[in-house]
Amino acid sequence: MIKLRNYALICMLAGPFFVRGQNTQIRGFVDVNSSYSKEGSTFSLGEQDLFITSSINDRISFLGETIFKYSATSSTLFAASVERMIINYNVYGNHNLIAGRIHTPINYWNDSYHHGRVFFPTIDRPLLFEKNVIPLHSTGFGIQGKDLGSLKFGYNLFIANGLGSTEILDDDKHKSFTASAYFKPMKNMRIGASWYNDLIAKGATVHGMKYSQRVKQNLASLSIANFGKKLEFLAETTVGFDDVDSVGTKTTVATYVYAGYRIKDKFIPYVRYDDIQYHGEGHSMMNNSSKMVVGVRYQINYLAVLKLEYQDIRTKGSADINKIIAQIAVGF
């Protein structure tokens, strides 16, 4: 048993480390949903998000985000997923070197909204996420700048393991490359563009599909966002150019438009329309899809939100899906 004076000495020596630990913050987010369709009604758990940030010193910081969610393949029915694990080194001013697993900065939504549904303007992500049009995560190394100059210019340059690779091993010599930039011409508005280049190796498995041919992929994205005190507007388009060995280049065009209007500070009625068009049967082998969302968001405060939506989803060759979804999302 440690004597009292020895314990006091240990606390005194370890004090500076404990003080530094006060710069570590742990936050969390969770959501619960309920839906109704002609098949019936159901309740469902969303994601429990553990969000950690820590300042190691004046230049080095860490960000970690781990998700716990239902998984039918897990023996415990719940699985953990490390979504982001980023070491950040501040080079000068607002210029930073970053290393680890990030959300690919390919469009506004993926760069701004992560897993805390309390911050989403709608219940779900746009359809282009569900259809895997864009790479959600990248593991590698890059440089970024934020809010530079009078136009609040920002940029990201990131080299990473490509699609079909893992967080610990690349499946070919080719690396993915993401270049993005944005500026803010006025308060609450952001206009951005990005380019993503990758090579999917023959035999690689991406989103559960094994590729029988090599695919060279390029993605170009444009976005404009304006979230003012009253009007909310967000529109993004991603065009994919997939060069398949046997059939040449095929394109995919994915677009969504969101608009909302704040009433009396707390109520925000909104609409969102998604559209994905596949031009030719390339590696994706998908059917054209669209989604119409009409809903209302009630913002209790910045860490507690209620949402109610009607969704109409249409996919070529499949029956239409119509449902009503309610969600409560909180941060803690």
C-alpha positions, 0 to 999 in steps of 0.5 A: 500500500502506497503511503500518503506522502509517497502518493502526494509525491507521485501526484506532484510529479505527474501533475504536469501530465494531468494538466496537459490531459485537460486538453483532451475532449471526449464528445459523443453523438447518437440517434434513434429512428422510427419508420413507417411504410406499407410493409409496416412500422419499425424502430431502429438504433442509429450510430453511437459516435465517440469523438475525441480531440486532443492538443498534444502541444502547440503544433501537434493535435489528434482527432479520433472518431469511432462508431458503434452500430448494429451489425448482423454479422457480429457475435455481439450484434454491435460492431465498432468502426474507426471512421477517422484517426488523424494526427495533425501538425501545424506547419505555419498559420492555417497550413497543416500536415495531416496523416491517418484515416480521414473523410475524403475531402471530395465534396462539401457534405463528406468534408463537413458532416461526419457521423453526428446526425444532430448536425445533418440538415436531413435524416440521411446522407444523399443517395450518392453516398448510399450508392458508393459513388464517392470514396468516403475514407482515405488513409494516407498523408497530405497537407491542408489549408483553411480560411486563408486571405480575405476570401477564406480560401482553403485547400486539401492535397492528399495521397492515400491507399486506393479503393480495394486497399485496407488501412494497413496495406495497399493492394497495388503500386498506384496511390489515390490522389485527392485535390480540393479547393474552396473559397467563401465569397461572403459570410455563410457561403462556400464554393468548392471543387475537387478532383479524385484519381485512383486505380482499382486493381484487377481482382480487388474487392470494393463495396462487396464486389470483386473486379474482374478488370482494372479500372482507372477512376477519376471523379470531379465534384462541384459544390455551392453551400449557403447556410444563412440565418434563414435560408439554407441551400446546398447543391453538389454534382459529382461526375465519375469517369471510369476507364475499364480495360474492355469497354472504354470510359463510362460516366456516372453523374450524381447530383443532389440539391437541398433547400431549407428555410428557418421559421422562428429560429427552431423550425426548418422545413426542407426539401432535397432531391437526389439523382444518379445517372449511369451512362453505360454499363461500366464496373458499377453495374447500377441502375439510375436512381432518384430520391425525393425528401420532404421534411421538417427539422425542429432544433431544440438546441444545437445538441438536440434535434427532431426530424420528420421526413417523407421519402420517395425513392425510385430505381429503374427496374425496381419498385418505388419505395415510399416511407415516413421516417422520424429521428431524434439525434443528440450530442453529449 
